[in-house]
Amino acid sequence: MEPRACSAIWDDKAQKLTMWGDTQTPHTMRNQIAERLQLKPEQIHLMTGRVAGDSAPRCPCIRKTRS
C-alpha cells in the first residue's frame, strides 16, 4: 500500500519550506506547491523517497484514465 501523504515544516528564519513526499516529478510538484502557497520555487526543498513504478500515480498534475 502506498499512501498519498506528505509532511512539511516551515523555517521562519530562512523563509523556506522543507517537504517530504513521494512523486515521480519532483520539480513539477515543487512548482505547483510554490504556486499554491504563493512562494518562490527556490523557497521549497522537496525531499522524495523511493517511488513505485508507473502503475502508481505519483504526480499531482496528471490524471490517469483507463481505456
PDB file of N, CA, C and O in Angstrom:
ATOM      1  N   MET A   1       0.842  -1.171   0.000  1.00  0.00           N
ATOM      2  CA  MET A   1       0.000   0.000   0.000  1.00  0.00           C
ATOM      3  C   MET A   1       0.893   1.242   0.000  1.00  0.00           C
ATOM      4  O   MET A   1       1.863   1.322   0.754  1.00  0.00           O
ATOM      5  N   GLU A   2       0.561   2.185  -0.835  1.00  0.00           N
ATOM      6  CA  GLU A   2       1.346   3.409  -0.943  1.00  0.00           C
ATOM      7  C   GLU A   2       0.466   4.602  -0.587  1.00  0.00           C
ATOM      8  O   GLU A   2      -0.421   4.976  -1.354  1.00  0.00           O
ATOM      9  N   PRO A   3       0.714   5.195   0.576  1.00  0.00           N
ATOM     10  CA  PRO A   3      -0.112   6.345   0.967  1.00  0.00           C
ATOM     11  C   PRO A   3       0.180   7.571   0.115  1.00  0.00           C
ATOM     12  O   PRO A   3       1.275   7.717  -0.429  1.00  0.00           O
ATOM     13  N   ARG A   4      -0.790   8.432   0.006  1.00  0.00           N
ATOM     14  CA  ARG A   4      -0.627   9.676  -0.726  1.00  0.00           C
ATOM     15  C   ARG A   4      -0.678  10.812   0.293  1.00  0.00           C
ATOM     16  O   ARG A   4      -1.687  11.501   0.444  1.00  0.00           O
ATOM     17  N   ALA A   5       0.427  10.978   0.971  1.00  0.00           N
ATOM     18  CA  ALA A   5       0.512  11.984   2.030  1.00  0.00           C
ATOM     19  C   ALA A   5       1.899  12.611   2.010  1.00  0.00           C
ATOM     20  O   ALA A   5       2.807  12.113   1.345  1.00  0.00           O
ATOM     21  N   CYS A   6       2.050  13.690   2.731  1.00  0.00           N
ATOM     22  CA  CYS A   6       3.355  14.342   2.846  1.00  0.00           C
ATOM     23  C   CYS A   6       3.435  15.034   4.197  1.00  0.00           C
ATOM     24  O   CYS A   6       2.434  15.210   4.891  1.00  0.00           O
ATOM     25  N   SER A   7       4.640  15.416   4.544  1.00  0.00           N
ATOM     26  CA  SER A   7       4.897  16.182   5.763  1.00  0.00           C
ATOM     27  C   SER A   7       5.719  17.398   5.376  1.00  0.00           C
ATOM     28  O   SER A   7       6.474  17.368   4.404  1.00  0.00           O
ATOM     29  N   ALA A   8       5.567  18.472   6.146  1.00  0.00           N
ATOM     30  CA  ALA A   8       6.320  19.683   5.827  1.00  0.00           C
ATOM     31  C   ALA A   8       6.581  20.475   7.095  1.00  0.00           C
ATOM     32  O   ALA A   8       5.854  20.370   8.083  1.00  0.00           O
ATOM     33  N   ILE A   9       7.646  21.276   7.036  1.00  0.00           N
ATOM     34  CA  ILE A   9       7.960  22.176   8.136  1.00  0.00           C
ATOM     35  C   ILE A   9       8.447  23.506   7.538  1.00  0.00           C
ATOM     36  O   ILE A   9       9.242  23.524   6.599  1.00  0.00           O
ATOM     37  N   TRP A  10       7.959  24.599   8.096  1.00  0.00           N
ATOM     38  CA  TRP A  10       8.313  25.938   7.630  1.00  0.00           C
ATOM     39  C   TRP A  10       9.415  26.489   8.519  1.00  0.00           C
ATOM     40  O   TRP A  10       9.281  26.479   9.743  1.00  0.00           O
ATOM     41  N   ASP A  11      10.501  26.969   7.926  1.00  0.00           N
ATOM     42  CA  ASP A  11      11.590  27.624   8.645  1.00  0.00           C
ATOM     43  C   ASP A  11      11.373  29.129   8.506  1.00  0.00           C
ATOM     44  O   ASP A  11      11.665  29.719   7.466  1.00  0.00           O
ATOM     45  N   ASP A  12      10.861  29.734   9.563  1.00  0.00           N
ATOM     46  CA  ASP A  12      10.510  31.153   9.506  1.00  0.00           C
ATOM     47  C   ASP A  12      11.742  32.035   9.330  1.00  0.00           C
ATOM     48  O   ASP A  12      11.681  33.052   8.640  1.00  0.00           O
ATOM     49  N   LYS A  13      12.846  31.660   9.941  1.00  0.00           N
ATOM     50  CA  LYS A  13      14.070  32.460   9.842  1.00  0.00           C
ATOM     51  C   LYS A  13      14.613  32.467   8.411  1.00  0.00           C
ATOM     52  O   LYS A  13      14.979  33.518   7.886  1.00  0.00           O
ATOM     53  N   ALA A  14      14.662  31.283   7.783  1.00  0.00           N
ATOM     54  CA  ALA A  14      15.186  31.160   6.419  1.00  0.00           C
ATOM     55  C   ALA A  14      14.124  31.433   5.362  1.00  0.00           C
ATOM     56  O   ALA A  14      14.446  31.596   4.185  1.00  0.00           O
ATOM     57  N   GLN A  15      12.851  31.484   5.778  1.00  0.00           N
ATOM     58  CA  GLN A  15      11.731  31.664   4.849  1.00  0.00           C
ATOM     59  C   GLN A  15      11.712  30.550   3.803  1.00  0.00           C
ATOM     60  O   GLN A  15      11.561  30.802   2.608  1.00  0.00           O
ATOM     61  N   LYS A  16      11.870  29.301   4.283  1.00  0.00           N
ATOM     62  CA  LYS A  16      11.876  28.139   3.388  1.00  0.00           C
ATOM     63  C   LYS A  16      10.998  27.036   3.947  1.00  0.00           C
ATOM     64  O   LYS A  16      10.840  26.888   5.159  1.00  0.00           O
ATOM     65  N   LEU A  17      10.429  26.265   3.025  1.00  0.00           N
ATOM     66  CA  LEU A  17       9.604  25.123   3.365  1.00  0.00           C
ATOM     67  C   LEU A  17      10.348  23.850   2.989  1.00  0.00           C
ATOM     68  O   LEU A  17      10.786  23.697   1.849  1.00  0.00           O
ATOM     69  N   THR A  18      10.490  22.942   3.938  1.00  0.00           N
ATOM     70  CA  THR A  18      11.049  21.622   3.639  1.00  0.00           C
ATOM     71  C   THR A  18       9.893  20.642   3.671  1.00  0.00           C
ATOM     72  O   THR A  18       9.136  20.588   4.641  1.00  0.00           O
ATOM     73  N   MET A  19       9.764  19.875   2.614  1.00  0.00           N
ATOM     74  CA  MET A  19       8.640  18.964   2.474  1.00  0.00           C
ATOM     75  C   MET A  19       9.136  17.567   2.118  1.00  0.00           C
ATOM     76  O   MET A  19      10.033  17.405   1.291  1.00  0.00           O
ATOM     77  N   TRP A  20       8.542  16.565   2.752  1.00  0.00           N
ATOM     78  CA  TRP A  20       8.849  15.168   2.474  1.00  0.00           C
ATOM     79  C   TRP A  20       7.622  14.534   1.839  1.00  0.00           C
ATOM     80  O   TRP A  20       6.531  14.569   2.408  1.00  0.00           O
ATOM     81  N   GLY A  21       7.803  13.957   0.662  1.00  0.00           N
ATOM     82  CA  GLY A  21       6.700  13.318  -0.043  1.00  0.00           C
ATOM     83  C   GLY A  21       7.227  12.504  -1.205  1.00  0.00           C
ATOM     84  O   GLY A  21       8.411  12.582  -1.533  1.00  0.00           O
ATOM     85  N   ASP A  22       6.380  11.741  -1.817  1.00  0.00           N
ATOM     86  CA  ASP A  22       6.769  10.900  -2.948  1.00  0.00           C
ATOM     87  C   ASP A  22       6.138  11.416  -4.226  1.00  0.00           C
ATOM     88  O   ASP A  22       4.950  11.734  -4.268  1.00  0.00           O
ATOM     89  N   THR A  23       6.941  11.492  -5.248  1.00  0.00           N
ATOM     90  CA  THR A  23       6.461  11.919  -6.555  1.00  0.00           C
ATOM     91  C   THR A  23       7.429  11.425  -7.623  1.00  0.00           C
ATOM     92  O   THR A  23       8.615  11.230  -7.357  1.00  0.00           O
ATOM     93  N   GLN A  24       6.924  11.228  -8.813  1.00  0.00           N
ATOM     94  CA  GLN A  24       7.776  10.860  -9.939  1.00  0.00           C
ATOM     95  C   GLN A  24       8.275  12.108 -10.664  1.00  0.00           C
ATOM     96  O   GLN A  24       9.138  12.015 -11.537  1.00  0.00           O
ATOM     97  N   THR A  25       7.740  13.261 -10.309  1.00  0.00           N
ATOM     98  CA  THR A  25       8.127  14.527 -10.946  1.00  0.00           C
ATOM     99  C   THR A  25       8.356  15.587  -9.864  1.00  0.00           C
ATOM    100  O   THR A  25       7.497  16.444  -9.658  1.00  0.00           O
ATOM    101  N   PRO A  26       9.494  15.543  -9.172  1.00  0.00           N
ATOM    102  CA  PRO A  26       9.710  16.460  -8.048  1.00  0.00           C
ATOM    103  C   PRO A  26       9.706  17.944  -8.415  1.00  0.00           C
ATOM    104  O   PRO A  26       9.220  18.760  -7.632  1.00  0.00           O
ATOM    105  N   HIS A  27      10.227  18.309  -9.572  1.00  0.00           N
ATOM    106  CA  HIS A  27      10.253  19.731  -9.941  1.00  0.00           C
ATOM    107  C   HIS A  27       8.853  20.255 -10.223  1.00  0.00           C
ATOM    108  O   HIS A  27       8.517  21.381  -9.857  1.00  0.00           O
ATOM    109  N   THR A  28       8.041  19.435 -10.873  1.00  0.00           N
ATOM    110  CA  THR A  28       6.655  19.836 -11.140  1.00  0.00           C
ATOM    111  C   THR A  28       5.894  19.992  -9.836  1.00  0.00           C
ATOM    112  O   THR A  28       5.153  20.958  -9.654  1.00  0.00           O
ATOM    113  N   MET A  29       6.076  19.038  -8.926  1.00  0.00           N
ATOM    114  CA  MET A  29       5.389  19.116  -7.643  1.00  0.00           C
ATOM    115  C   MET A  29       5.848  20.350  -6.860  1.00  0.00           C
ATOM    116  O   MET A  29       5.023  21.058  -6.281  1.00  0.00           O
ATOM    117  N   ARG A  30       7.148  20.608  -6.840  1.00  0.00           N
ATOM    118  CA  ARG A  30       7.684  21.791  -6.143  1.00  0.00           C
ATOM    119  C   ARG A  30       7.077  23.073  -6.713  1.00  0.00           C
ATOM    120  O   ARG A  30       6.678  23.961  -5.959  1.00  0.00           O
ATOM    121  N   ASN A  31       7.009  23.169  -8.030  1.00  0.00           N
ATOM    122  CA  ASN A  31       6.469  24.371  -8.670  1.00  0.00           C
ATOM    123  C   ASN A  31       4.986  24.549  -8.367  1.00  0.00           C
ATOM    124  O   ASN A  31       4.527  25.672  -8.158  1.00  0.00           O
ATOM    125  N   GLN A  32       4.238  23.455  -8.341  1.00  0.00           N
ATOM    126  CA  GLN A  32       2.812  23.540  -8.022  1.00  0.00           C
ATOM    127  C   GLN A  32       2.590  23.967  -6.579  1.00  0.00           C
ATOM    128  O   GLN A  32       1.705  24.773  -6.291  1.00  0.00           O
ATOM    129  N   ILE A  33       3.392  23.427  -5.678  1.00  0.00           N
ATOM    130  CA  ILE A  33       3.279  23.812  -4.271  1.00  0.00           C
ATOM    131  C   ILE A  33       3.621  25.288  -4.117  1.00  0.00           C
ATOM    132  O   ILE A  33       2.923  26.018  -3.412  1.00  0.00           O
ATOM    133  N   ALA A  34       4.679  25.726  -4.765  1.00  0.00           N
ATOM    134  CA  ALA A  34       5.081  27.134  -4.691  1.00  0.00           C
ATOM    135  C   ALA A  34       3.959  28.044  -5.189  1.00  0.00           C
ATOM    136  O   ALA A  34       3.656  29.061  -4.564  1.00  0.00           O
ATOM    137  N   GLU A  35       3.354  27.683  -6.296  1.00  0.00           N
ATOM    138  CA  GLU A  35       2.266  28.498  -6.850  1.00  0.00           C
ATOM    139  C   GLU A  35       1.090  28.561  -5.884  1.00  0.00           C
ATOM    140  O   GLU A  35       0.543  29.637  -5.640  1.00  0.00           O
ATOM    141  N   ARG A  36       0.700  27.421  -5.336  1.00  0.00           N
ATOM    142  CA  ARG A  36      -0.461  27.391  -4.441  1.00  0.00           C
ATOM    143  C   ARG A  36      -0.210  28.130  -3.124  1.00  0.00           C
ATOM    144  O   ARG A  36      -1.127  28.723  -2.556  1.00  0.00           O
ATOM    145  N   LEU A  37       1.043  28.091  -2.639  1.00  0.00           N
ATOM    146  CA  LEU A  37       1.368  28.755  -1.379  1.00  0.00           C
ATOM    147  C   LEU A  37       1.927  30.164  -1.592  1.00  0.00           C
ATOM    148  O   LEU A  37       2.310  30.837  -0.635  1.00  0.00           O
ATOM    149  N   GLN A  38       1.969  30.600  -2.843  1.00  0.00           N
ATOM    150  CA  GLN A  38       2.484  31.920  -3.215  1.00  0.00           C
ATOM    151  C   GLN A  38       3.915  32.116  -2.707  1.00  0.00           C
ATOM    152  O   GLN A  38       4.248  33.127  -2.088  1.00  0.00           O
ATOM    153  N   LEU A  39       4.748  31.108  -2.992  1.00  0.00           N
ATOM    154  CA  LEU A  39       6.170  31.147  -2.663  1.00  0.00           C
ATOM    155  C   LEU A  39       6.970  31.038  -3.946  1.00  0.00           C
ATOM    156  O   LEU A  39       6.436  30.666  -4.991  1.00  0.00           O
ATOM    157  N   LYS A  40       8.249  31.362  -3.865  1.00  0.00           N
ATOM    158  CA  LYS A  40       9.148  31.134  -4.994  1.00  0.00           C
ATOM    159  C   LYS A  40       9.574  29.666  -4.951  1.00  0.00           C
ATOM    160  O   LYS A  40       9.731  29.112  -3.863  1.00  0.00           O
ATOM    161  N   PRO A  41       9.762  29.028  -6.097  1.00  0.00           N
ATOM    162  CA  PRO A  41      10.208  27.630  -6.092  1.00  0.00           C
ATOM    163  C   PRO A  41      11.499  27.429  -5.293  1.00  0.00           C
ATOM    164  O   PRO A  41      11.708  26.359  -4.722  1.00  0.00           O
ATOM    165  N   GLU A  42      12.362  28.441  -5.248  1.00  0.00           N
ATOM    166  CA  GLU A  42      13.619  28.333  -4.504  1.00  0.00           C
ATOM    167  C   GLU A  42      13.387  28.247  -2.997  1.00  0.00           C
ATOM    168  O   GLU A  42      14.285  27.866  -2.246  1.00  0.00           O
ATOM    169  N   GLN A  43      12.182  28.600  -2.559  1.00  0.00           N
ATOM    170  CA  GLN A  43      11.864  28.553  -1.131  1.00  0.00           C
ATOM    171  C   GLN A  43      11.397  27.170  -0.691  1.00  0.00           C
ATOM    172  O   GLN A  43      11.123  26.963   0.492  1.00  0.00           O
ATOM    173  N   ILE A  44      11.302  26.229  -1.611  1.00  0.00           N
ATOM    174  CA  ILE A  44      10.797  24.900  -1.287  1.00  0.00           C
ATOM    175  C   ILE A  44      11.868  23.859  -1.541  1.00  0.00           C
ATOM    176  O   ILE A  44      12.447  23.790  -2.625  1.00  0.00           O
ATOM    177  N   HIS A  45      12.122  23.052  -0.526  1.00  0.00           N
ATOM    178  CA  HIS A  45      13.057  21.936  -0.638  1.00  0.00           C
ATOM    179  C   HIS A  45      12.229  20.668  -0.504  1.00  0.00           C
ATOM    180  O   HIS A  45      11.767  20.329   0.585  1.00  0.00           O
ATOM    181  N   LEU A  46      12.048  19.980  -1.604  1.00  0.00           N
ATOM    182  CA  LEU A  46      11.223  18.777  -1.640  1.00  0.00           C
ATOM    183  C   LEU A  46      12.114  17.552  -1.526  1.00  0.00           C
ATOM    184  O   LEU A  46      12.984  17.324  -2.366  1.00  0.00           O
ATOM    185  N   MET A  47      11.893  16.772  -0.490  1.00  0.00           N
ATOM    186  CA  MET A  47      12.643  15.538  -0.261  1.00  0.00           C
ATOM    187  C   MET A  47      11.753  14.375  -0.702  1.00  0.00           C
ATOM    188  O   MET A  47      10.630  14.230  -0.218  1.00  0.00           O
ATOM    189  N   THR A  48      12.254  13.554  -1.611  1.00  0.00           N
ATOM    190  CA  THR A  48      11.473  12.419  -2.075  1.00  0.00           C
ATOM    191  C   THR A  48      12.175  11.117  -1.733  1.00  0.00           C
ATOM    192  O   THR A  48      13.404  11.051  -1.692  1.00  0.00           O
ATOM    193  N   GLY A  49      11.393  10.101  -1.494  1.00  0.00           N
ATOM    194  CA  GLY A  49      11.928   8.777  -1.210  1.00  0.00           C
ATOM    195  C   GLY A  49      11.834   7.910  -2.445  1.00  0.00           C
ATOM    196  O   GLY A  49      11.743   8.408  -3.567  1.00  0.00           O
ATOM    197  N   ARG A  50      11.857   6.635  -2.229  1.00  0.00           N
ATOM    198  CA  ARG A  50      11.706   5.726  -3.366  1.00  0.00           C
ATOM    199  C   ARG A  50      10.274   5.777  -3.862  1.00  0.00           C
ATOM    200  O   ARG A  50       9.331   5.878  -3.078  1.00  0.00           O
ATOM    201  N   VAL A  51      10.130   5.707  -5.158  1.00  0.00           N
ATOM    202  CA  VAL A  51       8.807   5.788  -5.768  1.00  0.00           C
ATOM    203  C   VAL A  51       8.568   4.528  -6.577  1.00  0.00           C
ATOM    204  O   VAL A  51       9.466   4.025  -7.253  1.00  0.00           O
ATOM    205  N   ALA A  52       7.354   4.030  -6.498  1.00  0.00           N
ATOM    206  CA  ALA A  52       6.991   2.806  -7.219  1.00  0.00           C
ATOM    207  C   ALA A  52       7.003   3.028  -8.726  1.00  0.00           C
ATOM    208  O   ALA A  52       7.246   4.136  -9.206  1.00  0.00           O
ATOM    209  N   GLY A  53       6.742   1.972  -9.446  1.00  0.00           N
ATOM    210  CA  GLY A  53       6.725   2.036 -10.905  1.00  0.00           C
ATOM    211  C   GLY A  53       5.564   2.840 -11.438  1.00  0.00           C
ATOM    212  O   GLY A  53       4.867   3.523 -10.687  1.00  0.00           O
ATOM    213  N   ASP A  54       5.363   2.757 -12.726  1.00  0.00           N
ATOM    214  CA  ASP A  54       4.379   3.570 -13.437  1.00  0.00           C
ATOM    215  C   ASP A  54       2.936   3.246 -13.055  1.00  0.00           C
ATOM    216  O   ASP A  54       2.041   4.031 -13.369  1.00  0.00           O
ATOM    217  N   SER A  55       2.681   2.134 -12.398  1.00  0.00           N
ATOM    218  CA  SER A  55       1.305   1.763 -12.088  1.00  0.00           C
ATOM    219  C   SER A  55       0.714   2.619 -10.966  1.00  0.00           C
ATOM    220  O   SER A  55      -0.504   2.654 -10.793  1.00  0.00           O
ATOM    221  N   ALA A  56       1.562   3.306 -10.209  1.00  0.00           N
ATOM    222  CA  ALA A  56       1.076   4.136  -9.109  1.00  0.00           C
ATOM    223  C   ALA A  56       1.181   5.609  -9.488  1.00  0.00           C
ATOM    224  O   ALA A  56       2.288   6.111  -9.686  1.00  0.00           O
ATOM    225  N   PRO A  57       0.050   6.317  -9.593  1.00  0.00           N
ATOM    226  CA  PRO A  57       0.117   7.734  -9.952  1.00  0.00           C
ATOM    227  C   PRO A  57       0.768   8.542  -8.844  1.00  0.00           C
ATOM    228  O   PRO A  57       0.254   8.587  -7.726  1.00  0.00           O
ATOM    229  N   ARG A  58       1.890   9.177  -9.138  1.00  0.00           N
ATOM    230  CA  ARG A  58       2.613   9.941  -8.135  1.00  0.00           C
ATOM    231  C   ARG A  58       2.875  11.369  -8.580  1.00  0.00           C
ATOM    232  O   ARG A  58       3.843  11.994  -8.148  1.00  0.00           O
ATOM    233  N   CYS A  59       2.035  11.867  -9.419  1.00  0.00           N
ATOM    234  CA  CYS A  59       2.187  13.249  -9.863  1.00  0.00           C
ATOM    235  C   CYS A  59       0.847  13.948  -9.674  1.00  0.00           C
ATOM    236  O   CYS A  59      -0.166  13.484 -10.196  1.00  0.00           O
ATOM    237  N   PRO A  60       0.824  15.053  -8.940  1.00  0.00           N
ATOM    238  CA  PRO A  60      -0.451  15.720  -8.698  1.00  0.00           C
ATOM    239  C   PRO A  60      -1.064  16.361  -9.935  1.00  0.00           C
ATOM    240  O   PRO A  60      -2.218  16.787  -9.903  1.00  0.00           O
ATOM    241  N   CYS A  61      -0.301  16.434 -11.033  1.00  0.00           N
ATOM    242  CA  CYS A  61      -0.815  17.157 -12.195  1.00  0.00           C
ATOM    243  C   CYS A  61      -1.314  16.239 -13.307  1.00  0.00           C
ATOM    244  O   CYS A  61      -1.869  16.720 -14.296  1.00  0.00           O
ATOM    245  N   ILE A  62      -1.130  14.943 -13.166  1.00  0.00           N
ATOM    246  CA  ILE A  62      -1.522  14.025 -14.233  1.00  0.00           C
ATOM    247  C   ILE A  62      -2.643  13.113 -13.739  1.00  0.00           C
ATOM    248  O   ILE A  62      -2.550  12.519 -12.665  1.00  0.00           O
ATOM    249  N   ARG A  63      -3.688  13.017 -14.529  1.00  0.00           N
ATOM    250  CA  ARG A  63      -4.793  12.127 -14.190  1.00  0.00           C
ATOM    251  C   ARG A  63      -4.747  10.939 -15.144  1.00  0.00           C
ATOM    252  O   ARG A  63      -4.761  11.109 -16.363  1.00  0.00           O
ATOM    253  N   LYS A  64      -4.693   9.758 -14.591  1.00  0.00           N
ATOM    254  CA  LYS A  64      -4.669   8.566 -15.434  1.00  0.00           C
ATOM    255  C   LYS A  64      -6.097   8.151 -15.774  1.00  0.00           C
ATOM    256  O   LYS A  64      -6.998   8.234 -14.939  1.00  0.00           O
ATOM    257  N   THR A  65      -6.287   7.709 -17.003  1.00  0.00           N
ATOM    258  CA  THR A  65      -7.580   7.200 -17.421  1.00  0.00           C
ATOM    259  C   THR A  65      -7.398   5.804 -17.969  1.00  0.00           C
ATOM    260  O   THR A  65      -6.338   5.467 -18.497  1.00  0.00           O
ATOM    261  N   ARG A  66      -8.410   5.011 -17.847  1.00  0.00           N
ATOM    262  CA  ARG A  66      -8.353   3.648 -18.374  1.00  0.00           C
ATOM    263  C   ARG A  66      -9.067   3.579 -19.708  1.00  0.00           C
ATOM    264  O   ARG A  66     -10.089   4.232 -19.922  1.00  0.00           O
ATOM    265  N   SER A  67      -8.521   2.791 -20.584  1.00  0.00           N
ATOM    266  CA  SER A  67      -9.128   2.646 -21.916  1.00  0.00           C
ATOM    267  C   SER A  67     -10.267   1.662 -21.876  1.00  0.00           C
ATOM    268  O   SER A  67     -10.900   1.409 -22.901  1.00  0.00           O
TER     269      SER A  67
END
